[in-house]
Amino acid sequence: MNDISSIKSLSTTDLFKAKGAGPLNGSGTDFAQELKNALGNVNEMQVEGERSMSDIATGSVKDLHQAAIAIDKAEISMKLMLEVRNKALNAYKEITRTQM
C-alpha cells in the first residue's frame, strides 16, 4: 500500500525526470520532434518493405523470411501510425467541443 501512495504523490516533473525524457532534462526533445522522428521511422520501414517486395517480385531476394518480416513491420507500423493519428484527431475534436 505504501507503493501506491508514493506513486500518487509523483508530479509530472518527477515522471519526466524518472523517464529521462522531455524538455526538463535539458537534452530532451519536444512532442513535435518526437512525432517527426516517429514518422521518419515509419517512412524508413515503408521504404524497406517496398524494397523487399520488389526483391521478391524480381527474384533477387536473399532471405525470404527477412523480406516477409520487413513487409510485416511496414504494415504494422503504418497501422499504428494511423491509429495514433485517429486518436489525436479524436482528442482534438473533443477539445474543440468543450466549452470554455
Residue pairs with C-beta under 8 A, 6 or more apart in sequence:
10 18
13 24
16 22
16 24
16 25
16 28
17 24
17 25
20 28
21 28
22 28
23 29
23 30
29 37
38 81
38 84
39 81
41 77
42 77
42 78
42 80
42 81
45 70
45 73
45 74
45 77
45 78
46 74
46 77
46 78
48 70
48 73
48 74
49 70
49 71
49 73
49 74
49 75
50 74
51 70
52 61
52 66
52 67
52 68
52 70
52 71
53 67
53 71
55 61
55 62
55 67
56 64
56 67
61 67
